[in-house]
C-alpha cells in the first residue's frame, strides 16, 4: 500500500511540474510579444516625437 501511495505521489509531482513548465513556456512566449507591441505602439509626446520606450 505504501508503494502505491509513493507511486501516486510521484506521478502527481511530475504531472504538476509538467503543467508548470508548460505554463512557463506560454509566459516566455507572451512576454517578448508584449514588449514588441509596446515598442511599436508607443504613444507620442506633446511635441509629436516618440518618447522613451524603455523605463530602465
HELIX and SHEET records of a PDB file:
HELIX    1   1 UNK A    2  UNK A   40  1                                  39    
END                                                                             
